[in-house]
């Protein structure tokens, strides 16, 4: 079994400080992120979008407010959720 992050280059695990685009969950706002994930879960259409949103949900459920979300990840979730 492989880790779901093995084939993606945008995930940076908690504690790694080498990515300047990481944002702390506090900056994104915990409740806003929960809403964004829920909206994205309802709008994901392609296999890739479904997998991406599921992976983000797993991290959110595991780490809660300690999760890190890169700007790129947030933008992708917004695009899926709101069609932007």
PyMOL Python script that loads the backbone (N, CA, C, O; Angstrom):
from pymol import cmd

cmd.read_pdbstr("""\
ATOM      1  N   UNK A   1       0.844  -1.181   0.000  1.00  0.00           N
ATOM      2  CA  UNK A   1       0.000   0.000   0.000  1.00  0.00           C
ATOM      3  C   UNK A   1       0.884   1.237   0.000  1.00  0.00           C
ATOM      4  O   UNK A   1       1.832   1.329   0.781  1.00  0.00           O
ATOM      5  N   UNK A   2       0.578   2.182  -0.869  1.00  0.00           N
ATOM      6  CA  UNK A   2       1.380   3.396  -0.928  1.00  0.00           C
ATOM      7  C   UNK A   2       0.628   4.544  -0.303  1.00  0.00           C
ATOM      8  O   UNK A   2      -0.602   4.553  -0.258  1.00  0.00           O
ATOM      9  N   UNK A   3       1.372   5.501   0.175  1.00  0.00           N
ATOM     10  CA  UNK A   3       0.801   6.714   0.735  1.00  0.00           C
ATOM     11  C   UNK A   3       0.155   7.499  -0.392  1.00  0.00           C
ATOM     12  O   UNK A   3       0.718   7.586  -1.484  1.00  0.00           O
ATOM     13  N   UNK A   4      -1.018   8.073  -0.147  1.00  0.00           N
ATOM     14  CA  UNK A   4      -1.734   8.807  -1.189  1.00  0.00           C
ATOM     15  C   UNK A   4      -1.000  10.057  -1.633  1.00  0.00           C
ATOM     16  O   UNK A   4      -1.376  10.666  -2.634  1.00  0.00           O
ATOM     17  N   UNK A   5       0.044  10.456  -0.909  1.00  0.00           N
ATOM     18  CA  UNK A   5       0.794  11.648  -1.295  1.00  0.00           C
ATOM     19  C   UNK A   5       2.025  11.313  -2.130  1.00  0.00           C
ATOM     20  O   UNK A   5       2.755  12.216  -2.539  1.00  0.00           O
ATOM     21  N   UNK A   6       2.267  10.025  -2.389  1.00  0.00           N
ATOM     22  CA  UNK A   6       3.463   9.627  -3.125  1.00  0.00           C
ATOM     23  C   UNK A   6       3.514  10.189  -4.537  1.00  0.00           C
ATOM     24  O   UNK A   6       4.598  10.470  -5.048  1.00  0.00           O
ATOM     25  N   UNK A   7       2.371  10.356  -5.172  1.00  0.00           N
ATOM     26  CA  UNK A   7       2.369  10.759  -6.569  1.00  0.00           C
ATOM     27  C   UNK A   7       1.980  12.222  -6.795  1.00  0.00           C
ATOM     28  O   UNK A   7       1.700  12.619  -7.926  1.00  0.00           O
ATOM     29  N   UNK A   8       1.962  13.006  -5.754  1.00  0.00           N
ATOM     30  CA  UNK A   8       1.626  14.417  -5.915  1.00  0.00           C
ATOM     31  C   UNK A   8       2.758  15.286  -5.402  1.00  0.00           C
ATOM     32  O   UNK A   8       3.416  14.963  -4.414  1.00  0.00           O
ATOM     33  N   UNK A   9       2.971  16.399  -6.097  1.00  0.00           N
ATOM     34  CA  UNK A   9       4.100  17.248  -5.723  1.00  0.00           C
ATOM     35  C   UNK A   9       3.675  18.464  -4.914  1.00  0.00           C
ATOM     36  O   UNK A   9       4.525  19.278  -4.554  1.00  0.00           O
ATOM     37  N   UNK A  10       2.387  18.616  -4.617  1.00  0.00           N
ATOM     38  CA  UNK A  10       1.916  19.810  -3.937  1.00  0.00           C
ATOM     39  C   UNK A  10       1.681  19.611  -2.454  1.00  0.00           C
ATOM     40  O   UNK A  10       1.347  20.576  -1.767  1.00  0.00           O
ATOM     41  N   UNK A  11       1.836  18.431  -1.937  1.00  0.00           N
ATOM     42  CA  UNK A  11       1.580  18.197  -0.518  1.00  0.00           C
ATOM     43  C   UNK A  11       2.862  18.300   0.275  1.00  0.00           C
ATOM     44  O   UNK A  11       3.857  17.654  -0.052  1.00  0.00           O
ATOM     45  N   UNK A  12       2.841  19.106   1.313  1.00  0.00           N
ATOM     46  CA  UNK A  12       3.980  19.278   2.195  1.00  0.00           C
ATOM     47  C   UNK A  12       3.532  18.916   3.599  1.00  0.00           C
ATOM     48  O   UNK A  12       2.743  19.649   4.195  1.00  0.00           O
ATOM     49  N   UNK A  13       4.013  17.809   4.144  1.00  0.00           N
ATOM     50  CA  UNK A  13       3.572  17.379   5.471  1.00  0.00           C
ATOM     51  C   UNK A  13       3.864  18.421   6.543  1.00  0.00           C
ATOM     52  O   UNK A  13       4.761  19.252   6.396  1.00  0.00           O
ATOM     53  N   UNK A  14       3.113  18.364   7.591  1.00  0.00           N
ATOM     54  CA  UNK A  14       3.293  19.273   8.720  1.00  0.00           C
ATOM     55  C   UNK A  14       4.713  19.159   9.242  1.00  0.00           C
ATOM     56  O   UNK A  14       5.269  18.067   9.356  1.00  0.00           O
ATOM     57  N   UNK A  15       5.283  20.306   9.554  1.00  0.00           N
ATOM     58  CA  UNK A  15       6.612  20.335  10.138  1.00  0.00           C
ATOM     59  C   UNK A  15       7.716  20.612   9.140  1.00  0.00           C
ATOM     60  O   UNK A  15       8.843  20.901   9.542  1.00  0.00           O
ATOM     61  N   UNK A  16       7.433  20.533   7.868  1.00  0.00           N
ATOM     62  CA  UNK A  16       8.449  20.856   6.879  1.00  0.00           C
ATOM     63  C   UNK A  16       8.341  22.336   6.542  1.00  0.00           C
ATOM     64  O   UNK A  16       7.287  22.815   6.123  1.00  0.00           O
ATOM     65  N   UNK A  17       9.426  23.040   6.728  1.00  0.00           N
ATOM     66  CA  UNK A  17       9.421  24.488   6.535  1.00  0.00           C
ATOM     67  C   UNK A  17      10.022  24.910   5.210  1.00  0.00           C
ATOM     68  O   UNK A  17      10.346  26.084   5.033  1.00  0.00           O
ATOM     69  N   UNK A  18      10.179  23.989   4.279  1.00  0.00           N
ATOM     70  CA  UNK A  18      10.876  24.329   3.049  1.00  0.00           C
ATOM     71  C   UNK A  18       9.967  24.869   1.946  1.00  0.00           C
ATOM     72  O   UNK A  18      10.457  25.206   0.869  1.00  0.00           O
ATOM     73  N   UNK A  19       8.671  24.960   2.181  1.00  0.00           N
ATOM     74  CA  UNK A  19       7.780  25.486   1.156  1.00  0.00           C
ATOM     75  C   UNK A  19       7.259  26.855   1.573  1.00  0.00           C
ATOM     76  O   UNK A  19       6.514  26.953   2.548  1.00  0.00           O
ATOM     77  N   UNK A  20       7.632  27.909   0.860  1.00  0.00           N
ATOM     78  CA  UNK A  20       7.230  29.256   1.250  1.00  0.00           C
ATOM     79  C   UNK A  20       5.756  29.545   1.012  1.00  0.00           C
ATOM     80  O   UNK A  20       5.265  30.580   1.462  1.00  0.00           O
ATOM     81  N   UNK A  21       5.021  28.655   0.312  1.00  0.00           N
ATOM     82  CA  UNK A  21       3.610  28.916   0.034  1.00  0.00           C
ATOM     83  C   UNK A  21       2.687  28.325   1.080  1.00  0.00           C
ATOM     84  O   UNK A  21       1.472  28.493   0.979  1.00  0.00           O
ATOM     85  N   UNK A  22       3.225  27.630   2.093  1.00  0.00           N
ATOM     86  CA  UNK A  22       2.379  27.039   3.113  1.00  0.00           C
ATOM     87  C   UNK A  22       1.698  28.124   3.931  1.00  0.00           C
ATOM     88  O   UNK A  22       2.300  29.149   4.250  1.00  0.00           O
ATOM     89  N   UNK A  23       0.440  27.888   4.266  1.00  0.00           N
ATOM     90  CA  UNK A  23      -0.280  28.790   5.151  1.00  0.00           C
ATOM     91  C   UNK A  23      -0.843  27.979   6.290  1.00  0.00           C
ATOM     92  O   UNK A  23      -1.308  26.858   6.085  1.00  0.00           O
ATOM     93  N   UNK A  24      -0.809  28.524   7.479  1.00  0.00           N
ATOM     94  CA  UNK A  24      -1.348  27.852   8.642  1.00  0.00           C
ATOM     95  C   UNK A  24      -2.863  27.885   8.591  1.00  0.00           C
ATOM     96  O   UNK A  24      -3.448  28.843   8.087  1.00  0.00           O
ATOM     97  N   UNK A  25      -3.505  26.845   9.109  1.00  0.00           N
ATOM     98  CA  UNK A  25      -4.952  26.775   9.114  1.00  0.00           C
ATOM     99  C   UNK A  25      -5.562  27.992   9.794  1.00  0.00           C
ATOM    100  O   UNK A  25      -6.649  28.425   9.411  1.00  0.00           O
ATOM    101  N   UNK A  26      -4.881  28.559  10.803  1.00  0.00           N
ATOM    102  CA  UNK A  26      -5.415  29.734  11.479  1.00  0.00           C
ATOM    103  C   UNK A  26      -5.608  30.888  10.505  1.00  0.00           C
ATOM    104  O   UNK A  26      -6.571  31.645  10.627  1.00  0.00           O
ATOM    105  N   UNK A  27      -4.703  31.031   9.539  1.00  0.00           N
ATOM    106  CA  UNK A  27      -4.812  32.102   8.564  1.00  0.00           C
ATOM    107  C   UNK A  27      -5.976  31.861   7.617  1.00  0.00           C
ATOM    108  O   UNK A  27      -6.630  32.813   7.192  1.00  0.00           O
ATOM    109  N   UNK A  28      -6.243  30.622   7.282  1.00  0.00           N
ATOM    110  CA  UNK A  28      -7.329  30.291   6.362  1.00  0.00           C
ATOM    111  C   UNK A  28      -8.674  30.335   7.080  1.00  0.00           C
ATOM    112  O   UNK A  28      -9.693  30.601   6.442  1.00  0.00           O
ATOM    113  N   UNK A  29      -8.708  30.090   8.352  1.00  0.00           N
ATOM    114  CA  UNK A  29      -9.892  30.062   9.179  1.00  0.00           C
ATOM    115  C   UNK A  29     -10.503  28.668   9.129  1.00  0.00           C
ATOM    116  O   UNK A  29     -10.961  28.204   8.085  1.00  0.00           O
ATOM    117  N   UNK A  30     -10.498  28.039  10.243  1.00  0.00           N
ATOM    118  CA  UNK A  30     -10.939  26.647  10.374  1.00  0.00           C
ATOM    119  C   UNK A  30     -12.341  26.429   9.809  1.00  0.00           C
ATOM    120  O   UNK A  30     -12.553  25.488   9.043  1.00  0.00           O
ATOM    121  N   UNK A  31     -13.300  27.281  10.172  1.00  0.00           N
ATOM    122  CA  UNK A  31     -14.675  27.113   9.718  1.00  0.00           C
ATOM    123  C   UNK A  31     -14.797  27.342   8.218  1.00  0.00           C
ATOM    124  O   UNK A  31     -15.526  26.625   7.533  1.00  0.00           O
ATOM    125  N   UNK A  32     -14.089  28.334   7.712  1.00  0.00           N
ATOM    126  CA  UNK A  32     -14.116  28.622   6.282  1.00  0.00           C
ATOM    127  C   UNK A  32     -13.563  27.444   5.495  1.00  0.00           C
ATOM    128  O   UNK A  32     -14.091  27.096   4.439  1.00  0.00           O
ATOM    129  N   UNK A  33     -12.501  26.829   6.004  1.00  0.00           N
ATOM    130  CA  UNK A  33     -11.914  25.688   5.324  1.00  0.00           C
ATOM    131  C   UNK A  33     -12.864  24.501   5.338  1.00  0.00           C
ATOM    132  O   UNK A  33     -12.969  23.778   4.348  1.00  0.00           O
ATOM    133  N   UNK A  34     -13.556  24.297   6.456  1.00  0.00           N
ATOM    134  CA  UNK A  34     -14.548  23.217   6.536  1.00  0.00           C
ATOM    135  C   UNK A  34     -15.627  23.431   5.473  1.00  0.00           C
ATOM    136  O   UNK A  34     -16.016  22.484   4.789  1.00  0.00           O
ATOM    137  N   UNK A  35     -16.107  24.653   5.330  1.00  0.00           N
ATOM    138  CA  UNK A  35     -17.130  24.965   4.324  1.00  0.00           C
ATOM    139  C   UNK A  35     -16.587  24.759   2.911  1.00  0.00           C
ATOM    140  O   UNK A  35     -17.272  24.213   2.046  1.00  0.00           O
ATOM    141  N   UNK A  36     -15.356  25.200   2.690  1.00  0.00           N
ATOM    142  CA  UNK A  36     -14.728  25.048   1.380  1.00  0.00           C
ATOM    143  C   UNK A  36     -14.608  23.569   1.007  1.00  0.00           C
ATOM    144  O   UNK A  36     -14.921  23.180  -0.118  1.00  0.00           O
ATOM    145  N   UNK A  37     -14.157  22.757   1.949  1.00  0.00           N
ATOM    146  CA  UNK A  37     -14.053  21.316   1.700  1.00  0.00           C
ATOM    147  C   UNK A  37     -15.414  20.700   1.403  1.00  0.00           C
ATOM    148  O   UNK A  37     -15.544  19.893   0.482  1.00  0.00           O
ATOM    149  N   UNK A  38     -16.413  21.070   2.167  1.00  0.00           N
ATOM    150  CA  UNK A  38     -17.759  20.530   1.939  1.00  0.00           C
ATOM    151  C   UNK A  38     -18.277  20.913   0.559  1.00  0.00           C
ATOM    152  O   UNK A  38     -18.845  20.080  -0.148  1.00  0.00           O
ATOM    153  N   UNK A  39     -18.085  22.169   0.175  1.00  0.00           N
ATOM    154  CA  UNK A  39     -18.513  22.620  -1.149  1.00  0.00           C
ATOM    155  C   UNK A  39     -17.766  21.876  -2.251  1.00  0.00           C
ATOM    156  O   UNK A  39     -18.359  21.467  -3.250  1.00  0.00           O
ATOM    157  N   UNK A  40     -16.451  21.704  -2.057  1.00  0.00           N
ATOM    158  CA  UNK A  40     -15.637  21.007  -3.059  1.00  0.00           C
ATOM    159  C   UNK A  40     -16.052  19.541  -3.158  1.00  0.00           C
ATOM    160  O   UNK A  40     -16.075  18.976  -4.252  1.00  0.00           O
ATOM    161  N   UNK A  41     -16.376  18.926  -2.030  1.00  0.00           N
ATOM    162  CA  UNK A  41     -16.817  17.528  -2.056  1.00  0.00           C
ATOM    163  C   UNK A  41     -18.086  17.378  -2.893  1.00  0.00           C
ATOM    164  O   UNK A  41     -18.257  16.376  -3.586  1.00  0.00           O
ATOM    165  N   UNK A  42     -18.961  18.355  -2.832  1.00  0.00           N
ATOM    166  CA  UNK A  42     -20.201  18.297  -3.581  1.00  0.00           C
ATOM    167  C   UNK A  42     -20.056  18.633  -5.060  1.00  0.00           C
ATOM    168  O   UNK A  42     -20.924  18.288  -5.862  1.00  0.00           O
ATOM    169  N   UNK A  43     -18.962  19.305  -5.427  1.00  0.00           N
ATOM    170  CA  UNK A  43     -18.777  19.757  -6.801  1.00  0.00           C
ATOM    171  C   UNK A  43     -17.720  18.979  -7.580  1.00  0.00           C
ATOM    172  O   UNK A  43     -17.657  19.092  -8.805  1.00  0.00           O
ATOM    173  N   UNK A  44     -16.896  18.199  -6.903  1.00  0.00           N
ATOM    174  CA  UNK A  44     -15.832  17.449  -7.583  1.00  0.00           C
ATOM    175  C   UNK A  44     -16.442  16.529  -8.633  1.00  0.00           C
ATOM    176  O   UNK A  44     -17.372  15.775  -8.344  1.00  0.00           O
ATOM    177  N   UNK A  45     -15.910  16.597  -9.861  1.00  0.00           N
ATOM    178  CA  UNK A  45     -16.472  15.814 -10.955  1.00  0.00           C
ATOM    179  C   UNK A  45     -15.507  14.771 -11.511  1.00  0.00           C
ATOM    180  O   UNK A  45     -15.893  13.618 -11.707  1.00  0.00           O
ATOM    181  N   UNK A  46     -14.282  15.151 -11.762  1.00  0.00           N
ATOM    182  CA  UNK A  46     -13.341  14.216 -12.353  1.00  0.00           C
ATOM    183  C   UNK A  46     -12.752  13.307 -11.272  1.00  0.00           C
ATOM    184  O   UNK A  46     -12.830  13.614 -10.082  1.00  0.00           O
ATOM    185  N   UNK A  47     -12.171  12.203 -11.692  1.00  0.00           N
ATOM    186  CA  UNK A  47     -11.522  11.302 -10.739  1.00  0.00           C
ATOM    187  C   UNK A  47     -10.431  12.028  -9.970  1.00  0.00           C
ATOM    188  O   UNK A  47     -10.278  11.843  -8.763  1.00  0.00           O
ATOM    189  N   UNK A  48      -9.668  12.864 -10.689  1.00  0.00           N
ATOM    190  CA  UNK A  48      -8.585  13.604 -10.034  1.00  0.00           C
ATOM    191  C   UNK A  48      -9.133  14.555  -8.975  1.00  0.00           C
ATOM    192  O   UNK A  48      -8.592  14.626  -7.872  1.00  0.00           O
ATOM    193  N   UNK A  49     -10.200  15.288  -9.295  1.00  0.00           N
ATOM    194  CA  UNK A  49     -10.784  16.218  -8.329  1.00  0.00           C
ATOM    195  C   UNK A  49     -11.309  15.478  -7.104  1.00  0.00           C
ATOM    196  O   UNK A  49     -11.106  15.929  -5.977  1.00  0.00           O
ATOM    197  N   UNK A  50     -11.975  14.359  -7.309  1.00  0.00           N
ATOM    198  CA  UNK A  50     -12.506  13.572  -6.196  1.00  0.00           C
ATOM    199  C   UNK A  50     -11.365  13.087  -5.311  1.00  0.00           C
ATOM    200  O   UNK A  50     -11.452  13.181  -4.087  1.00  0.00           O
ATOM    201  N   UNK A  51     -10.305  12.573  -5.906  1.00  0.00           N
ATOM    202  CA  UNK A  51      -9.157  12.100  -5.131  1.00  0.00           C
ATOM    203  C   UNK A  51      -8.496  13.249  -4.367  1.00  0.00           C
ATOM    204  O   UNK A  51      -8.156  13.111  -3.192  1.00  0.00           O
ATOM    205  N   UNK A  52      -8.319  14.377  -5.044  1.00  0.00           N
ATOM    206  CA  UNK A  52      -7.702  15.544  -4.415  1.00  0.00           C
ATOM    207  C   UNK A  52      -8.508  16.000  -3.203  1.00  0.00           C
ATOM    208  O   UNK A  52      -7.955  16.206  -2.122  1.00  0.00           O
ATOM    209  N   UNK A  53      -9.805  16.156  -3.388  1.00  0.00           N
ATOM    210  CA  UNK A  53     -10.664  16.619  -2.295  1.00  0.00           C
ATOM    211  C   UNK A  53     -10.688  15.590  -1.168  1.00  0.00           C
ATOM    212  O   UNK A  53     -10.644  15.967   0.003  1.00  0.00           O
ATOM    213  N   UNK A  54     -10.757  14.315  -1.491  1.00  0.00           N
ATOM    214  CA  UNK A  54     -10.724  13.272  -0.460  1.00  0.00           C
ATOM    215  C   UNK A  54      -9.426  13.300   0.327  1.00  0.00           C
ATOM    216  O   UNK A  54      -9.435  13.151   1.548  1.00  0.00           O
ATOM    217  N   UNK A  55      -8.302  13.492  -0.367  1.00  0.00           N
ATOM    218  CA  UNK A  55      -7.005  13.587   0.312  1.00  0.00           C
ATOM    219  C   UNK A  55      -6.958  14.793   1.248  1.00  0.00           C
ATOM    220  O   UNK A  55      -6.450  14.704   2.365  1.00  0.00           O
ATOM    221  N   UNK A  56      -7.493  15.916   0.780  1.00  0.00           N
ATOM    222  CA  UNK A  56      -7.514  17.120   1.612  1.00  0.00           C
ATOM    223  C   UNK A  56      -8.414  16.909   2.830  1.00  0.00           C
ATOM    224  O   UNK A  56      -8.088  17.364   3.926  1.00  0.00           O
ATOM    225  N   UNK A  57      -9.537  16.227   2.647  1.00  0.00           N
ATOM    226  CA  UNK A  57     -10.451  15.942   3.756  1.00  0.00           C
ATOM    227  C   UNK A  57      -9.768  15.046   4.784  1.00  0.00           C
ATOM    228  O   UNK A  57      -9.889  15.275   5.987  1.00  0.00           O
ATOM    229  N   UNK A  58      -9.049  14.022   4.310  1.00  0.00           N
ATOM    230  CA  UNK A  58      -8.341  13.128   5.239  1.00  0.00           C
ATOM    231  C   UNK A  58      -7.345  13.907   6.090  1.00  0.00           C
ATOM    232  O   UNK A  58      -7.252  13.682   7.296  1.00  0.00           O
ATOM    233  N   UNK A  59      -6.608  14.812   5.479  1.00  0.00           N
ATOM    234  CA  UNK A  59      -5.625  15.615   6.227  1.00  0.00           C
ATOM    235  C   UNK A  59      -6.317  16.540   7.210  1.00  0.00           C
ATOM    236  O   UNK A  59      -5.868  16.704   8.344  1.00  0.00           O
ATOM    237  N   UNK A  60      -7.417  17.144   6.770  1.00  0.00           N
ATOM    238  CA  UNK A  60      -8.183  18.037   7.637  1.00  0.00           C
ATOM    239  C   UNK A  60      -8.727  17.264   8.837  1.00  0.00           C
ATOM    240  O   UNK A  60      -8.638  17.737   9.971  1.00  0.00           O
ATOM    241  N   UNK A  61      -9.284  16.088   8.598  1.00  0.00           N
ATOM    242  CA  UNK A  61      -9.820  15.272   9.689  1.00  0.00           C
ATOM    243  C   UNK A  61      -8.713  14.810  10.633  1.00  0.00           C
ATOM    244  O   UNK A  61      -8.925  14.720  11.842  1.00  0.00           O
ATOM    245  N   UNK A  62      -7.552  14.522  10.093  1.00  0.00           N
ATOM    246  CA  UNK A  62      -6.437  14.032  10.906  1.00  0.00           C
ATOM    247  C   UNK A  62      -5.778  15.139  11.721  1.00  0.00           C
ATOM    248  O   UNK A  62      -5.497  14.948  12.904  1.00  0.00           O
ATOM    249  N   UNK A  63      -5.527  16.292  11.109  1.00  0.00           N
ATOM    250  CA  UNK A  63      -4.748  17.348  11.757  1.00  0.00           C
ATOM    251  C   UNK A  63      -5.571  18.539  12.233  1.00  0.00           C
ATOM    252  O   UNK A  63      -5.077  19.351  13.015  1.00  0.00           O
ATOM    253  N   UNK A  64      -6.807  18.659  11.780  1.00  0.00           N
ATOM    254  CA  UNK A  64      -7.659  19.771  12.204  1.00  0.00           C
ATOM    255  C   UNK A  64      -6.999  21.122  11.981  1.00  0.00           C
ATOM    256  O   UNK A  64      -6.450  21.373  10.909  1.00  0.00           O
ATOM    257  N   UNK A  65      -7.046  21.990  12.977  1.00  0.00           N
ATOM    258  CA  UNK A  65      -6.497  23.336  12.812  1.00  0.00           C
ATOM    259  C   UNK A  65      -4.974  23.379  12.693  1.00  0.00           C
ATOM    260  O   UNK A  65      -4.409  24.427  12.384  1.00  0.00           O
ATOM    261  N   UNK A  66      -4.312  22.261  12.933  1.00  0.00           N
ATOM    262  CA  UNK A  66      -2.859  22.214  12.775  1.00  0.00           C
ATOM    263  C   UNK A  66      -2.445  21.859  11.356  1.00  0.00           C
ATOM    264  O   UNK A  66      -1.252  21.808  11.056  1.00  0.00           O
ATOM    265  N   UNK A  67      -3.398  21.617  10.492  1.00  0.00           N
ATOM    266  CA  UNK A  67      -3.100  21.271   9.102  1.00  0.00           C
ATOM    267  C   UNK A  67      -2.512  22.473   8.373  1.00  0.00           C
ATOM    268  O   UNK A  67      -2.816  23.622   8.692  1.00  0.00           O
ATOM    269  N   UNK A  68      -1.676  22.189   7.403  1.00  0.00           N
ATOM    270  CA  UNK A  68      -1.136  23.223   6.530  1.00  0.00           C
ATOM    271  C   UNK A  68      -1.752  23.073   5.154  1.00  0.00           C
ATOM    272  O   UNK A  68      -1.894  21.965   4.636  1.00  0.00           O
ATOM    273  N   UNK A  69      -2.112  24.190   4.579  1.00  0.00           N
ATOM    274  CA  UNK A  69      -2.702  24.213   3.244  1.00  0.00           C
ATOM    275  C   UNK A  69      -1.922  25.233   2.433  1.00  0.00           C
ATOM    276  O   UNK A  69      -1.835  26.404   2.803  1.00  0.00           O
ATOM    277  N   UNK A  70      -1.355  24.775   1.322  1.00  0.00           N
ATOM    278  CA  UNK A  70      -0.606  25.718   0.484  1.00  0.00           C
ATOM    279  C   UNK A  70      -1.586  26.613  -0.261  1.00  0.00           C
ATOM    280  O   UNK A  70      -2.763  26.282  -0.403  1.00  0.00           O
ATOM    281  N   UNK A  71      -1.097  27.730  -0.726  1.00  0.00           N
ATOM    282  CA  UNK A  71      -1.933  28.628  -1.526  1.00  0.00           C
ATOM    283  C   UNK A  71      -2.466  27.886  -2.746  1.00  0.00           C
ATOM    284  O   UNK A  71      -3.620  28.061  -3.134  1.00  0.00           O
ATOM    285  N   UNK A  72      -1.640  27.080  -3.329  1.00  0.00           N
ATOM    286  CA  UNK A  72      -2.029  26.322  -4.522  1.00  0.00           C
ATOM    287  C   UNK A  72      -3.154  25.326  -4.209  1.00  0.00           C
ATOM    288  O   UNK A  72      -4.089  25.171  -4.995  1.00  0.00           O
ATOM    289  N   UNK A  73      -3.057  24.662  -3.071  1.00  0.00           N
ATOM    290  CA  UNK A  73      -4.111  23.735  -2.667  1.00  0.00           C
ATOM    291  C   UNK A  73      -5.422  24.473  -2.434  1.00  0.00           C
ATOM    292  O   UNK A  73      -6.477  24.039  -2.899  1.00  0.00           O
ATOM    293  N   UNK A  74      -5.354  25.590  -1.713  1.00  0.00           N
ATOM    294  CA  UNK A  74      -6.550  26.377  -1.439  1.00  0.00           C
ATOM    295  C   UNK A  74      -7.190  26.864  -2.738  1.00  0.00           C
ATOM    296  O   UNK A  74      -8.407  26.786  -2.903  1.00  0.00           O
ATOM    297  N   UNK A  75      -6.369  27.361  -3.649  1.00  0.00           N
ATOM    298  CA  UNK A  75      -6.883  27.844  -4.931  1.00  0.00           C
ATOM    299  C   UNK A  75      -7.551  26.721  -5.719  1.00  0.00           C
ATOM    300  O   UNK A  75      -8.589  26.934  -6.345  1.00  0.00           O
ATOM    301  N   UNK A  76      -6.968  25.543  -5.692  1.00  0.00           N
ATOM    302  CA  UNK A  76      -7.551  24.407  -6.409  1.00  0.00           C
ATOM    303  C   UNK A  76      -8.891  24.009  -5.776  1.00  0.00           C
ATOM    304  O   UNK A  76      -9.849  23.711  -6.490  1.00  0.00           O
ATOM    305  N   UNK A  77      -8.960  24.002  -4.448  1.00  0.00           N
ATOM    306  CA  UNK A  77     -10.218  23.690  -3.793  1.00  0.00           C
ATOM    307  C   UNK A  77     -11.292  24.718  -4.140  1.00  0.00           C
ATOM    308  O   UNK A  77     -12.447  24.361  -4.375  1.00  0.00           O
ATOM    309  N   UNK A  78     -10.911  25.990  -4.173  1.00  0.00           N
ATOM    310  CA  UNK A  78     -11.861  27.038  -4.540  1.00  0.00           C
ATOM    311  C   UNK A  78     -12.356  26.852  -5.975  1.00  0.00           C
ATOM    312  O   UNK A  78     -13.540  27.032  -6.260  1.00  0.00           O
ATOM    313  N   UNK A  79     -11.455  26.497  -6.858  1.00  0.00           N
ATOM    314  CA  UNK A  79     -11.841  26.276  -8.255  1.00  0.00           C
ATOM    315  C   UNK A  79     -12.834  25.121  -8.369  1.00  0.00           C
ATOM    316  O   UNK A  79     -13.810  25.209  -9.114  1.00  0.00           O
ATOM    317  N   UNK A  80     -12.587  24.048  -7.636  1.00  0.00           N
ATOM    318  CA  UNK A  80     -13.494  22.894  -7.657  1.00  0.00           C
ATOM    319  C   UNK A  80     -14.831  23.283  -7.026  1.00  0.00           C
ATOM    320  O   UNK A  80     -15.889  22.981  -7.579  1.00  0.00           O
ATOM    321  N   UNK A  81     -14.790  23.953  -5.872  1.00  0.00           N
ATOM    322  CA  UNK A  81     -16.007  24.262  -5.138  1.00  0.00           C
ATOM    323  C   UNK A  81     -16.881  25.300  -5.822  1.00  0.00           C
ATOM    324  O   UNK A  81     -18.107  25.189  -5.823  1.00  0.00           O
ATOM    325  N   UNK A  82     -16.245  26.307  -6.402  1.00  0.00           N
ATOM    326  CA  UNK A  82     -16.999  27.451  -6.916  1.00  0.00           C
ATOM    327  C   UNK A  82     -16.884  27.644  -8.417  1.00  0.00           C
ATOM    328  O   UNK A  82     -17.426  28.602  -8.969  1.00  0.00           O
ATOM    329  N   UNK A  83     -16.180  26.735  -9.078  1.00  0.00           N
ATOM    330  CA  UNK A  83     -16.058  26.822 -10.521  1.00  0.00           C
ATOM    331  C   UNK A  83     -15.277  28.025 -11.004  1.00  0.00           C
ATOM    332  O   UNK A  83     -15.484  28.497 -12.122  1.00  0.00           O
ATOM    333  N   UNK A  84     -14.391  28.518 -10.179  1.00  0.00           N
ATOM    334  CA  UNK A  84     -13.595  29.691 -10.551  1.00  0.00           C
ATOM    335  C   UNK A  84     -12.440  29.326 -11.441  1.00  0.00           C
ATOM    336  O   UNK A  84     -11.671  30.199 -11.844  1.00  0.00           O
TER     337      UNK A  84
END
""", "prot")
cmd.dss("prot")
cmd.show_as("cartoon", "prot")
cmd.util.cbc("prot")
cmd.orient("prot")
